[in-house]
Amino acid sequence: MSGKIPDGFVAYKRTPIFDESTLPAGLRRQHRTKPGVWALIHVTEGRIKFRTFDPKRETIVAAGEAATVRPEERHEVEPMGAMKMYVEFYAGEDRTPQPT
């Protein structure tokens, strides 16, 4: 599930580090990235199940690995015991959201 962010895309936002207790409900259920936005889910400790729905896939992502989320891809995350992870969001250099 590890993949590459396309050339010309830059990181513009990063979540805090979540553990199995602090992982928000919104990440545990089906949700999508915004149009034009890619994401990398970085697992720093433990393991997670990463699921996509179009097509249906389930992958185990372990510490030191990352799962790539394509723009508008339906997905969810499930902790597998103790874990830590964060999400990094990427947009094209010309589409990077500006701080408000």
N, C-alpha and C positions, 0 to 999 in steps of 0.2 A: 504494500500500500504506500510505501515510501515513494515519493515522486519528485518531480522537479517543477519549480515555479517557472513559468515562461520568461524568457529574456525580456527585459524592459519593464518588469514588475518590481516594485520596491515595497519593503515592509513599512507600514504606516501606523500600525497599532499592535499592541501586545496586551494580553490579559494578565492579571496576577497569576501566580502559581496556585493551582487548585489541588486539593487532596480529595480522598474518597468522601470526606465529610463536608467539604466546602464547594464541591462541584455543583454549579447551579442546576436547578431542575430543567431549565431551558436547554442545556447542553445534553441532558440525559434523555430527552425526547426528540422526535423528528423535528428538524429545523433546517433552514437553508442559509447559505451565504448570500450576500447581496449580489445583484448583477455586476459582472466585471470584477468581482473580488474573489481571490484565491485565499486559502488558509493552510497553514501547517499546524498540526496538533503535535506538539513535542512532549513525549513522555520522558520524564527525568528520573522517576523511580517507579518500580512495580510494573503493572501491565494494565491495559484497557482493551475492551472490545470496541472496535470501530465498525459501525454498520452504515452501508449505503443502501438505497432503495431503488434506484433506477440506473444501473441494474442492481439487483439484490446481491450484496456481498457482506461477509463478516470476516474481519481480520483481527488478529491479536497484534497489538503494538506494544513492544516491550521498552524498558528503559534504554535510552540512547537512540531510539528510533522515532520517526515522525510519520504521520499519515497526512496525505495531501487531499485537500477538499477543493473541488472545482467550483467555479461560480454557479450559484443556484442549485448545487447538488444537495438533495435531501440526505441527511445523515444524523447519527446520534452516537453518543459515547456511553459506555458502561464500565465503571471501575471493576477490576478483578482483585478485590482485596485492597490492601494498602497501596496507594499510588500517589504520584505527583505529576502534574501536567500543566502546560499553558498553551495558548493559541496565539499564533502570529498571523496577521492579516496583510495581504499584499494587493496592490492595485497598480495598473499601468502608470508610468511616470506622469502621463498627461491626465490621468483620472484620479490621482491620489486625493482623497478627501482632505480638505483644509480644516484646521482646528476652528471650533466655533467659540 
